[in-house]
Amino acid sequence: MTKAEIVEKISKETKVTKSVAAKAFGVVIDSVKEALQKGEKVSVVGFGTFSVVARKARKGRNPQTGKEIKIAAKKVPKFTAGKNLKDTVNVVVKAKAKKK
């Protein structure tokens, strides 16, 4: 599902224009980004939690040359699915497995 498809769904479900839906969606995304930038967690009950984790510096290999390289330490965003989301996905998987 793309951003445009999400905006269209928001627009239809809430009976607002696509531009209003796009702005609302943009505000949600920007709010998550800002919170993560500050190092805060963003929890959406029933969906999941966005957080930031620090990765240590490590050694890696250039796949083309095989030469060892240093990979710098950095912070990366992380998403942990909530129980409700996991259960929803597993119901879909189980339903597809039964059809086969």
Phi and psi in radians as a Rosetta constraint file:
Dihedral C 1 N 2 CA 2 C 2 CIRCULARHARMONIC -1.695 0.35
Dihedral N 2 CA 2 C 2 N 3 CIRCULARHARMONIC 2.974 0.35
Dihedral C 2 N 3 CA 3 C 3 CIRCULARHARMONIC -1.028 0.35
Dihedral N 3 CA 3 C 3 N 4 CIRCULARHARMONIC -0.743 0.35
Dihedral C 3 N 4 CA 4 C 4 CIRCULARHARMONIC -1.081 0.35
Dihedral N 4 CA 4 C 4 N 5 CIRCULARHARMONIC -0.678 0.35
Dihedral C 4 N 5 CA 5 C 5 CIRCULARHARMONIC -1.196 0.35
Dihedral N 5 CA 5 C 5 N 6 CIRCULARHARMONIC -0.658 0.35
Dihedral C 5 N 6 CA 6 C 6 CIRCULARHARMONIC -1.147 0.35
Dihedral N 6 CA 6 C 6 N 7 CIRCULARHARMONIC -0.787 0.35
Dihedral C 6 N 7 CA 7 C 7 CIRCULARHARMONIC -1.054 0.35
Dihedral N 7 CA 7 C 7 N 8 CIRCULARHARMONIC -0.741 0.35
Dihedral C 7 N 8 CA 8 C 8 CIRCULARHARMONIC -1.091 0.35
Dihedral N 8 CA 8 C 8 N 9 CIRCULARHARMONIC -0.734 0.35
Dihedral C 8 N 9 CA 9 C 9 CIRCULARHARMONIC -1.130 0.35
Dihedral N 9 CA 9 C 9 N 10 CIRCULARHARMONIC -0.770 0.35
Dihedral C 9 N 10 CA 10 C 10 CIRCULARHARMONIC -1.030 0.35
Dihedral N 10 CA 10 C 10 N 11 CIRCULARHARMONIC -0.779 0.35
Dihedral C 10 N 11 CA 11 C 11 CIRCULARHARMONIC -1.035 0.35
Dihedral N 11 CA 11 C 11 N 12 CIRCULARHARMONIC -0.813 0.35
Dihedral C 11 N 12 CA 12 C 12 CIRCULARHARMONIC -1.192 0.35
Dihedral N 12 CA 12 C 12 N 13 CIRCULARHARMONIC -0.784 0.35
Dihedral C 12 N 13 CA 13 C 13 CIRCULARHARMONIC -1.168 0.35
Dihedral N 13 CA 13 C 13 N 14 CIRCULARHARMONIC -0.633 0.35
Dihedral C 13 N 14 CA 14 C 14 CIRCULARHARMONIC -1.751 0.35
Dihedral N 14 CA 14 C 14 N 15 CIRCULARHARMONIC -0.065 0.35
Dihedral C 14 N 15 CA 15 C 15 CIRCULARHARMONIC 1.000 0.35
Dihedral N 15 CA 15 C 15 N 16 CIRCULARHARMONIC 0.805 0.35
Dihedral C 15 N 16 CA 16 C 16 CIRCULARHARMONIC -2.112 0.35
Dihedral N 16 CA 16 C 16 N 17 CIRCULARHARMONIC 2.933 0.35
Dihedral C 16 N 17 CA 17 C 17 CIRCULARHARMONIC -1.215 0.35
Dihedral N 17 CA 17 C 17 N 18 CIRCULARHARMONIC 2.808 0.35
Dihedral C 17 N 18 CA 18 C 18 CIRCULARHARMONIC -1.112 0.35
Dihedral N 18 CA 18 C 18 N 19 CIRCULARHARMONIC -0.599 0.35
Dihedral C 18 N 19 CA 19 C 19 CIRCULARHARMONIC -1.174 0.35
Dihedral N 19 CA 19 C 19 N 20 CIRCULARHARMONIC -0.663 0.35
Dihedral C 19 N 20 CA 20 C 20 CIRCULARHARMONIC -1.191 0.35
Dihedral N 20 CA 20 C 20 N 21 CIRCULARHARMONIC -0.742 0.35
Dihedral C 20 N 21 CA 21 C 21 CIRCULARHARMONIC -1.101 0.35
Dihedral N 21 CA 21 C 21 N 22 CIRCULARHARMONIC -0.734 0.35
Dihedral C 21 N 22 CA 22 C 22 CIRCULARHARMONIC -1.117 0.35
Dihedral N 22 CA 22 C 22 N 23 CIRCULARHARMONIC -0.700 0.35
Dihedral C 22 N 23 CA 23 C 23 CIRCULARHARMONIC -1.154 0.35
Dihedral N 23 CA 23 C 23 N 24 CIRCULARHARMONIC -0.755 0.35
Dihedral C 23 N 24 CA 24 C 24 CIRCULARHARMONIC -1.094 0.35
Dihedral N 24 CA 24 C 24 N 25 CIRCULARHARMONIC -0.776 0.35
Dihedral C 24 N 25 CA 25 C 25 CIRCULARHARMONIC -1.093 0.35
Dihedral N 25 CA 25 C 25 N 26 CIRCULARHARMONIC -0.728 0.35
Dihedral C 25 N 26 CA 26 C 26 CIRCULARHARMONIC -1.069 0.35
Dihedral N 26 CA 26 C 26 N 27 CIRCULARHARMONIC -0.690 0.35
Dihedral C 26 N 27 CA 27 C 27 CIRCULARHARMONIC -1.129 0.35
Dihedral N 27 CA 27 C 27 N 28 CIRCULARHARMONIC -0.712 0.35
Dihedral C 27 N 28 CA 28 C 28 CIRCULARHARMONIC -1.097 0.35
Dihedral N 28 CA 28 C 28 N 29 CIRCULARHARMONIC -0.860 0.35
Dihedral C 28 N 29 CA 29 C 29 CIRCULARHARMONIC -1.071 0.35
Dihedral N 29 CA 29 C 29 N 30 CIRCULARHARMONIC -0.785 0.35
Dihedral C 29 N 30 CA 30 C 30 CIRCULARHARMONIC -1.106 0.35
Dihedral N 30 CA 30 C 30 N 31 CIRCULARHARMONIC -0.643 0.35
Dihedral C 30 N 31 CA 31 C 31 CIRCULARHARMONIC -1.137 0.35
Dihedral N 31 CA 31 C 31 N 32 CIRCULARHARMONIC -0.716 0.35
Dihedral C 31 N 32 CA 32 C 32 CIRCULARHARMONIC -1.115 0.35
Dihedral N 32 CA 32 C 32 N 33 CIRCULARHARMONIC -0.805 0.35
Dihedral C 32 N 33 CA 33 C 33 CIRCULARHARMONIC -1.022 0.35
Dihedral N 33 CA 33 C 33 N 34 CIRCULARHARMONIC -0.806 0.35
Dihedral C 33 N 34 CA 34 C 34 CIRCULARHARMONIC -1.094 0.35
Dihedral N 34 CA 34 C 34 N 35 CIRCULARHARMONIC -0.742 0.35
Dihedral C 34 N 35 CA 35 C 35 CIRCULARHARMONIC -1.121 0.35
Dihedral N 35 CA 35 C 35 N 36 CIRCULARHARMONIC -0.758 0.35
Dihedral C 35 N 36 CA 36 C 36 CIRCULARHARMONIC -1.128 0.35
Dihedral N 36 CA 36 C 36 N 37 CIRCULARHARMONIC -0.654 0.35
Dihedral C 36 N 37 CA 37 C 37 CIRCULARHARMONIC -1.084 0.35
Dihedral N 37 CA 37 C 37 N 38 CIRCULARHARMONIC -0.569 0.35
Dihedral C 37 N 38 CA 38 C 38 CIRCULARHARMONIC -1.438 0.35
Dihedral N 38 CA 38 C 38 N 39 CIRCULARHARMONIC -0.077 0.35
Dihedral C 38 N 39 CA 39 C 39 CIRCULARHARMONIC 1.505 0.35
Dihedral N 39 CA 39 C 39 N 40 CIRCULARHARMONIC 0.219 0.35
Dihedral C 39 N 40 CA 40 C 40 CIRCULARHARMONIC -1.513 0.35
Dihedral N 40 CA 40 C 40 N 41 CIRCULARHARMONIC 2.769 0.35
Dihedral C 40 N 41 CA 41 C 41 CIRCULARHARMONIC -1.613 0.35
Dihedral N 41 CA 41 C 41 N 42 CIRCULARHARMONIC 2.605 0.35
Dihedral C 41 N 42 CA 42 C 42 CIRCULARHARMONIC -2.128 0.35
Dihedral N 42 CA 42 C 42 N 43 CIRCULARHARMONIC 1.970 0.35
Dihedral C 42 N 43 CA 43 C 43 CIRCULARHARMONIC -1.891 0.35
Dihedral N 43 CA 43 C 43 N 44 CIRCULARHARMONIC 2.239 0.35
Dihedral C 43 N 44 CA 44 C 44 CIRCULARHARMONIC -2.032 0.35
Dihedral N 44 CA 44 C 44 N 45 CIRCULARHARMONIC 1.827 0.35
Dihedral C 44 N 45 CA 45 C 45 CIRCULARHARMONIC -0.995 0.35
Dihedral N 45 CA 45 C 45 N 46 CIRCULARHARMONIC 2.288 0.35
Dihedral C 45 N 46 CA 46 C 46 CIRCULARHARMONIC 1.516 0.35
Dihedral N 46 CA 46 C 46 N 47 CIRCULARHARMONIC -0.160 0.35
Dihedral C 46 N 47 CA 47 C 47 CIRCULARHARMONIC -2.042 0.35
Dihedral N 47 CA 47 C 47 N 48 CIRCULARHARMONIC -1.069 0.35
Dihedral C 47 N 48 CA 48 C 48 CIRCULARHARMONIC 2.861 0.35
Dihedral N 48 CA 48 C 48 N 49 CIRCULARHARMONIC -3.006 0.35
Dihedral C 48 N 49 CA 49 C 49 CIRCULARHARMONIC -2.262 0.35
Dihedral N 49 CA 49 C 49 N 50 CIRCULARHARMONIC 2.288 0.35
Dihedral C 49 N 50 CA 50 C 50 CIRCULARHARMONIC -1.719 0.35
Dihedral N 50 CA 50 C 50 N 51 CIRCULARHARMONIC 2.390 0.35
Dihedral C 50 N 51 CA 51 C 51 CIRCULARHARMONIC -2.606 0.35
Dihedral N 51 CA 51 C 51 N 52 CIRCULARHARMONIC 3.068 0.35
Dihedral C 51 N 52 CA 52 C 52 CIRCULARHARMONIC -2.062 0.35
Dihedral N 52 CA 52 C 52 N 53 CIRCULARHARMONIC 2.316 0.35
Dihedral C 52 N 53 CA 53 C 53 CIRCULARHARMONIC -2.135 0.35
Dihedral N 53 CA 53 C 53 N 54 CIRCULARHARMONIC 2.565 0.35
Dihedral C 53 N 54 CA 54 C 54 CIRCULARHARMONIC -1.640 0.35
Dihedral N 54 CA 54 C 54 N 55 CIRCULARHARMONIC 2.303 0.35
Dihedral C 54 N 55 CA 55 C 55 CIRCULARHARMONIC -1.795 0.35
Dihedral N 55 CA 55 C 55 N 56 CIRCULARHARMONIC 2.348 0.35
Dihedral C 55 N 56 CA 56 C 56 CIRCULARHARMONIC -1.307 0.35
Dihedral N 56 CA 56 C 56 N 57 CIRCULARHARMONIC 2.767 0.35
Dihedral C 56 N 57 CA 57 C 57 CIRCULARHARMONIC -1.153 0.35
Dihedral N 57 CA 57 C 57 N 58 CIRCULARHARMONIC 2.553 0.35
Dihedral C 57 N 58 CA 58 C 58 CIRCULARHARMONIC -2.657 0.35
Dihedral N 58 CA 58 C 58 N 59 CIRCULARHARMONIC 2.968 0.35
Dihedral C 58 N 59 CA 59 C 59 CIRCULARHARMONIC -1.690 0.35
Dihedral N 59 CA 59 C 59 N 60 CIRCULARHARMONIC 2.499 0.35
Dihedral C 59 N 60 CA 60 C 60 CIRCULARHARMONIC -2.400 0.35
Dihedral N 60 CA 60 C 60 N 61 CIRCULARHARMONIC -3.052 0.35
Dihedral C 60 N 61 CA 61 C 61 CIRCULARHARMONIC -2.264 0.35
Dihedral N 61 CA 61 C 61 N 62 CIRCULARHARMONIC 2.450 0.35
Dihedral C 61 N 62 CA 62 C 62 CIRCULARHARMONIC -1.278 0.35
Dihedral N 62 CA 62 C 62 N 63 CIRCULARHARMONIC 2.082 0.35
Dihedral C 62 N 63 CA 63 C 63 CIRCULARHARMONIC -1.148 0.35
Dihedral N 63 CA 63 C 63 N 64 CIRCULARHARMONIC -0.406 0.35
Dihedral C 63 N 64 CA 64 C 64 CIRCULARHARMONIC -1.417 0.35
Dihedral N 64 CA 64 C 64 N 65 CIRCULARHARMONIC -0.704 0.35
Dihedral C 64 N 65 CA 65 C 65 CIRCULARHARMONIC -1.847 0.35
Dihedral N 65 CA 65 C 65 N 66 CIRCULARHARMONIC -0.339 0.35
Dihedral C 65 N 66 CA 66 C 66 CIRCULARHARMONIC 1.388 0.35
Dihedral N 66 CA 66 C 66 N 67 CIRCULARHARMONIC -0.007 0.35
Dihedral C 66 N 67 CA 67 C 67 CIRCULARHARMONIC -1.247 0.35
Dihedral N 67 CA 67 C 67 N 68 CIRCULARHARMONIC 2.431 0.35
Dihedral C 67 N 68 CA 68 C 68 CIRCULARHARMONIC -1.259 0.35
Dihedral N 68 CA 68 C 68 N 69 CIRCULARHARMONIC 2.391 0.35
Dihedral C 68 N 69 CA 69 C 69 CIRCULARHARMONIC -2.285 0.35
Dihedral N 69 CA 69 C 69 N 70 CIRCULARHARMONIC 2.778 0.35
Dihedral C 69 N 70 CA 70 C 70 CIRCULARHARMONIC -1.684 0.35
Dihedral N 70 CA 70 C 70 N 71 CIRCULARHARMONIC 2.285 0.35
Dihedral C 70 N 71 CA 71 C 71 CIRCULARHARMONIC -1.852 0.35
Dihedral N 71 CA 71 C 71 N 72 CIRCULARHARMONIC 2.132 0.35
Dihedral C 71 N 72 CA 72 C 72 CIRCULARHARMONIC -1.215 0.35
Dihedral N 72 CA 72 C 72 N 73 CIRCULARHARMONIC 2.704 0.35
Dihedral C 72 N 73 CA 73 C 73 CIRCULARHARMONIC -1.182 0.35
Dihedral N 73 CA 73 C 73 N 74 CIRCULARHARMONIC 2.570 0.35
Dihedral C 73 N 74 CA 74 C 74 CIRCULARHARMONIC -2.812 0.35
Dihedral N 74 CA 74 C 74 N 75 CIRCULARHARMONIC 2.903 0.35
Dihedral C 74 N 75 CA 75 C 75 CIRCULARHARMONIC -1.779 0.35
Dihedral N 75 CA 75 C 75 N 76 CIRCULARHARMONIC 2.457 0.35
Dihedral C 75 N 76 CA 76 C 76 CIRCULARHARMONIC -2.328 0.35
Dihedral N 76 CA 76 C 76 N 77 CIRCULARHARMONIC 2.571 0.35
Dihedral C 76 N 77 CA 77 C 77 CIRCULARHARMONIC -1.284 0.35
Dihedral N 77 CA 77 C 77 N 78 CIRCULARHARMONIC 2.606 0.35
Dihedral C 77 N 78 CA 78 C 78 CIRCULARHARMONIC -2.383 0.35
Dihedral N 78 CA 78 C 78 N 79 CIRCULARHARMONIC 2.489 0.35
Dihedral C 78 N 79 CA 79 C 79 CIRCULARHARMONIC -2.135 0.35
Dihedral N 79 CA 79 C 79 N 80 CIRCULARHARMONIC 2.271 0.35
Dihedral C 79 N 80 CA 80 C 80 CIRCULARHARMONIC -2.040 0.35
Dihedral N 80 CA 80 C 80 N 81 CIRCULARHARMONIC 2.061 0.35
Dihedral C 80 N 81 CA 81 C 81 CIRCULARHARMONIC -1.180 0.35
Dihedral N 81 CA 81 C 81 N 82 CIRCULARHARMONIC 2.459 0.35
Dihedral C 81 N 82 CA 82 C 82 CIRCULARHARMONIC -1.409 0.35
Dihedral N 82 CA 82 C 82 N 83 CIRCULARHARMONIC 2.936 0.35
Dihedral C 82 N 83 CA 83 C 83 CIRCULARHARMONIC -1.021 0.35
Dihedral N 83 CA 83 C 83 N 84 CIRCULARHARMONIC -0.774 0.35
Dihedral C 83 N 84 CA 84 C 84 CIRCULARHARMONIC -1.059 0.35
Dihedral N 84 CA 84 C 84 N 85 CIRCULARHARMONIC -0.743 0.35
Dihedral C 84 N 85 CA 85 C 85 CIRCULARHARMONIC -1.154 0.35
Dihedral N 85 CA 85 C 85 N 86 CIRCULARHARMONIC -0.756 0.35
Dihedral C 85 N 86 CA 86 C 86 CIRCULARHARMONIC -1.062 0.35
Dihedral N 86 CA 86 C 86 N 87 CIRCULARHARMONIC -0.772 0.35
Dihedral C 86 N 87 CA 87 C 87 CIRCULARHARMONIC -1.106 0.35
Dihedral N 87 CA 87 C 87 N 88 CIRCULARHARMONIC -0.712 0.35
Dihedral C 87 N 88 CA 88 C 88 CIRCULARHARMONIC -1.086 0.35
Dihedral N 88 CA 88 C 88 N 89 CIRCULARHARMONIC -0.789 0.35
Dihedral C 88 N 89 CA 89 C 89 CIRCULARHARMONIC -1.128 0.35
Dihedral N 89 CA 89 C 89 N 90 CIRCULARHARMONIC -0.734 0.35
Dihedral C 89 N 90 CA 90 C 90 CIRCULARHARMONIC -1.183 0.35
Dihedral N 90 CA 90 C 90 N 91 CIRCULARHARMONIC -0.554 0.35
Dihedral C 90 N 91 CA 91 C 91 CIRCULARHARMONIC -1.120 0.35
Dihedral N 91 CA 91 C 91 N 92 CIRCULARHARMONIC -0.746 0.35
Dihedral C 91 N 92 CA 92 C 92 CIRCULARHARMONIC -1.115 0.35
Dihedral N 92 CA 92 C 92 N 93 CIRCULARHARMONIC -0.756 0.35
Dihedral C 92 N 93 CA 93 C 93 CIRCULARHARMONIC -1.111 0.35
Dihedral N 93 CA 93 C 93 N 94 CIRCULARHARMONIC -0.764 0.35
Dihedral C 93 N 94 CA 94 C 94 CIRCULARHARMONIC -1.130 0.35
Dihedral N 94 CA 94 C 94 N 95 CIRCULARHARMONIC -0.677 0.35
Dihedral C 94 N 95 CA 95 C 95 CIRCULARHARMONIC -1.136 0.35
Dihedral N 95 CA 95 C 95 N 96 CIRCULARHARMONIC -0.690 0.35
Dihedral C 95 N 96 CA 96 C 96 CIRCULARHARMONIC -1.198 0.35
Dihedral N 96 CA 96 C 96 N 97 CIRCULARHARMONIC -0.625 0.35
Dihedral C 96 N 97 CA 97 C 97 CIRCULARHARMONIC -1.162 0.35
Dihedral N 97 CA 97 C 97 N 98 CIRCULARHARMONIC -0.616 0.35
Dihedral C 97 N 98 CA 98 C 98 CIRCULARHARMONIC -1.205 0.35
Dihedral N 98 CA 98 C 98 N 99 CIRCULARHARMONIC -0.539 0.35
Dihedral C 98 N 99 CA 99 C 99 CIRCULARHARMONIC -1.198 0.35
Dihedral N 99 CA 99 C 99 N 100 CIRCULARHARMONIC -0.462 0.35
